[in-house]
Amino acid sequence: MVLALVVSACAPTTAGSAANAPLMASAGPAAVTPGSSVYVQLDYLLSDFGLNPGDLRASLWVPSGYDSEVGDVSSQFGLVDLRVPDDWRFSLVNVRAERKTVSGSGAFDANRTAFSLMAVFRVDAPADFIPGPYRFRADLQARGAGAQSVTINVDARPGSAP
């Protein structure tokens, strides 16, 4: 029994089924079944919001690979002007900033630090939706800076509620 729990905890997570394993929005519409949730990630540049690296206030930068770190900057962003179908929910889960050291390519090209943003959104499907395509729209607003429009496409498929 205990071994079964340990093995299931180590099982790979399906893309889109958890906030730490979101589906990339560029992969196409996210599939949902009645009563389920899907997590979708959109990537941005700081310049998309008119931000500079000094504008990011992550409480902790965590190593995330070779010469890169990730920090949670969710408190600096909000989702506004939501356009969501009745009985569906659409929310911002988190926004993370990544800073990566990019090596120079020659004697006169020094190393530099590149920044990017990753926003994860959650779509919750009602238990009694009509199957078909759905579109969720909102604006991702940076505190004291610009905003970017967000569009998440979902393919609602019939199935049993979890």
N, C-alpha and C positions, 0 to 999 in steps of 0.2 A: 504494500500500500504506500509506504513512504517513498520507495523507489519510483513508483508511478508518478507521484507528485513532483519529485525532483526532475524526472525526465520531462514531464509536461512543462515545467517551468523553464527548461532549457530549449524547448521547441522554438523554431524560428517564427517570428511574427510576420504575418502577411502585411504587405504594404498597404497602408491606409487604415489598418485596424487599431492603431494606437498612436498617441501623440509622438512617441519616440521613433516611430516607423511610418511617417506619413507618405501618402501617395503624392508624387510630383504632379502638379496641375498640368504640366506639359504632356503628361502621359495620356491625356484624354479624359473623358467623363469618368467620374468615380462611381462605381456601382454600389447601390444600397438596396437592402431588402427591408420589409416592414419592421419598424421598431429598432433598426440598427443605426449605428453611427459610422461616419467615415472621416478621416483626418487627411487634409490636403495641404501641401506646402507650396508657397510661392516665394521666389527669390527676388531680391531687390539690390540696387546699389545705393550707397548713401546719397549720391547726387540726385536720385529719384525724389528724395524728400527735401533736398536742399540742406542736407546735414554735412557736417565736417567730423572727422574722427574724434575731436575733442568734445563734441556734443553727446557722445555716447557715454552713459553712466552705468556700466555693468558693475554689480557689487562684487563679482568674482569672475575671473577669467580662468577657464579650465582647459588644460591641454586637450587637443582634439586630433592630433596627428602630427606629421612632420612639419615643424615650423608653423603651427597654427594653434589658435586658442579660440574658444567660444565663450561668450558671456550673455546672460539673460538681460535683455533691455525692454522687456514687456511693459514695464511701468511707464515707459516713454511713448507708448502707442495706444491707440484706441480705435475701435471699429464704429463708424458713424454712418448715418443715412442708409441703414439696412433695407434691402428690398427682398423680402422672403415670402414664399407662398404660405398660405394659412396652415397652421398646425405644424409647420417645420421650424427647426431652430438652427441658427447659424451664428457661430461665435468665434472670437479670436482666442486661441489657446495660449500661444506665446510668440514672442519675437526674440530671436537670438542674433547676435552680431558675431561675425567671425573676423578675426584679424590674422593675416597670414603674411609671413616674411617671403618676399619674392626676390630671389637672387638676381643680381645684375648679370648682364651677359658679356661684359668686357671690362677692360681696365678703367674706362671712364663712366661705366654704368654701375652705380652703387646699389646696394640692396635697398629695397623699399618695403613699406608695409601696405598691404591691400586690405580693404574692408568690404564686407558684404553683409546683407541682412537676409534672414530666413524667417518667414512668418508661417505659422501653422494655424489652420482654421479647422473647425469641427462643424459638420453638418449632421443633425439628428433628424432621422426620418420618423414620421408618425406611423403608428401601427396600421392605419387604414388609408394609405395614400392611393392615388390612381397611378398605375405604372406608366412610365414614359420619361422623357427628358425634362429636367428642371434646371433653372439657372438662378444662382444666388449672387446678389450684387451688394456692394457696400463701398465705403471709402476707408482705407487704412490711413489714419491721421497720426503724424508724429507731433508730439507736444512741442509747441512753439516753432513748428516748421511746416513743411508741405504735406500733401496727401497724395495717395495713389488709389486709383479705382481698382477694385477687386472683383473678379468674376470667377465663380466656381461652377462648373457644369457637373450635373449628377444624372446618372441613368438609374431611375427607380425601377427595380425589377420585382416581379411577384415572388413570393416565397413565404416561409413561415416566420413569424416574429420570434426573436430569441427568448 
